[in-house]
């Protein structure tokens, strides 16, 4: 927990909870997210830890979800563009129910395993989520398929 807090603080992600207006807009969210992941990976390395893009994304996404989506800002346009946490439970359900008709994309992500996703694999998974939900739908809505949600 201490290491995660240090990584989030040093990477600048912790400062994003001040107000949703500090988040990037939808058009720059993916680039900003990649920067956050790369920074988290670098800060983890400085602590002697190794993070993949999948694990760095999960750390960032859970933190921002808890503070902003669950913190009452879920309708804010910038919060709606935040990436959802991705794990094997979600990917299995997306695959099992062929969400968005994208079973092949979910199969690729499941096979790669969320904790081992490279930057390109992670970004492809986010693109598939965006496609499955359709335009204008908050990305956090994909979690309705997460078994832990039910």
Secondary structure in CASP SS format (residue, H / E / C, confidence):
PFRMAT SS
TARGET T0000
AUTHOR 0000-0000-0000
METHOD secondary structure of the structure
MODEL  1
X C 1.00
X H 1.00
X H 1.00
X H 1.00
X H 1.00
X H 1.00
X H 1.00
X H 1.00
X H 1.00
X H 1.00
X C 1.00
X C 1.00
X C 1.00
X H 1.00
X H 1.00
X H 1.00
X H 1.00
X C 1.00
X C 1.00
X H 1.00
X H 1.00
X H 1.00
X C 1.00
X C 1.00
X C 1.00
X H 1.00
X H 1.00
X H 1.00
X H 1.00
X H 1.00
X H 1.00
X H 1.00
X H 1.00
X H 1.00
X H 1.00
X H 1.00
X H 1.00
X H 1.00
X H 1.00
X H 1.00
X H 1.00
X H 1.00
X H 1.00
X H 1.00
X H 1.00
X H 1.00
X C 1.00
X C 1.00
X C 1.00
X C 1.00
X C 1.00
X C 1.00
X H 1.00
X H 1.00
X H 1.00
X H 1.00
X H 1.00
X H 1.00
X H 1.00
X H 1.00
X H 1.00
X H 1.00
X H 1.00
X H 1.00
X H 1.00
X H 1.00
X H 1.00
X H 1.00
X H 1.00
X H 1.00
X H 1.00
X H 1.00
X H 1.00
X C 1.00
X C 1.00
X C 1.00
X H 1.00
X H 1.00
X H 1.00
X H 1.00
X C 1.00
X C 1.00
X C 1.00
X C 1.00
X C 1.00
X C 1.00
X C 1.00
X H 1.00
X H 1.00
X H 1.00
X H 1.00
X H 1.00
X H 1.00
X H 1.00
X H 1.00
X H 1.00
X C 1.00
X C 1.00
X H 1.00
X H 1.00
X H 1.00
X C 1.00
X H 1.00
X H 1.00
X H 1.00
X H 1.00
X H 1.00
X H 1.00
X H 1.00
X H 1.00
X H 1.00
X H 1.00
X C 1.00
X H 1.00
X H 1.00
X H 1.00
X C 1.00
X C 1.00
X H 1.00
X H 1.00
X H 1.00
X H 1.00
X H 1.00
X H 1.00
X H 1.00
X H 1.00
X H 1.00
X H 1.00
X H 1.00
X H 1.00
X H 1.00
X H 1.00
X H 1.00
X C 1.00
X C 1.00
X C 1.00
X C 1.00
X C 1.00
X H 1.00
X H 1.00
X H 1.00
X H 1.00
X H 1.00
X H 1.00
X H 1.00
X C 1.00
X H 1.00
X H 1.00
X H 1.00
X C 1.00
END
